[in-house]
Structure formats: C-alpha cells, structure tokens
C-alpha cells in the first residue's frame, strides 16, 4: 500500500428498512471512501 492513511467522516444521508424491520444506513465501503480494508 503506497497511500498515506487518512480518516474520513461518514454521515449517512439515506436509510432504508430491511425485510426484518432493521434500519440500514450508508457505511464504510469502496464506493463511499475508497476503502480497501478496515480495522476495528
């Protein structure tokens, strides 16, 4: 990995309710912040 680590703040704009009644929000993904891995 050649890029320098950075921090991105994700604020969900949209949410939706799944089939089991749970709410889902935008999260960390390649589409939102260009992530290739995550460490929690």
C-alpha positions as CSV (number, residue, x, y, z in Angstrom):
1,X,0.0,0.0,0.0
2,X,1.6,3.2,-1.1
3,X,-1.0,5.8,0.1
4,X,-0.8,7.6,3.4
5,X,-3.5,6.6,5.9
6,X,-6.3,9.1,6.3
7,X,-9.5,9.5,8.3
8,X,-13.0,10.0,6.7
9,X,-16.2,11.0,8.5
10,X,-19.3,9.2,7.2
11,X,-22.6,10.9,7.8
12,X,-25.5,8.7,6.5
13,X,-27.8,10.7,4.1
14,X,-30.2,7.8,3.4
15,X,-31.5,4.9,5.3
16,X,-33.9,2.1,4.5
17,X,-35.8,-0.6,6.4
18,X,-34.9,-4.2,5.6
19,X,-37.3,-7.1,5.3
20,X,-36.9,-7.9,9.0
21,X,-37.6,-4.4,10.2
22,X,-34.0,-3.3,10.8
23,X,-32.8,0.1,9.7
24,X,-29.8,0.3,7.4
25,X,-27.5,3.3,6.8
26,X,-24.7,4.3,4.4
27,X,-21.4,3.0,5.8
28,X,-17.7,2.4,5.0
29,X,-17.2,1.0,1.5
30,X,-15.1,1.4,-1.6
31,X,-18.0,3.5,-3.0
32,X,-18.1,5.9,-0.1
33,X,-14.5,6.5,0.9
34,X,-12.4,4.3,-1.4
35,X,-11.7,1.8,1.3
36,X,-9.7,-1.4,0.6
37,X,-9.7,-2.7,4.1
38,X,-10.9,-1.9,7.6
39,X,-9.5,-2.4,11.1
40,X,-11.8,-2.0,14.1
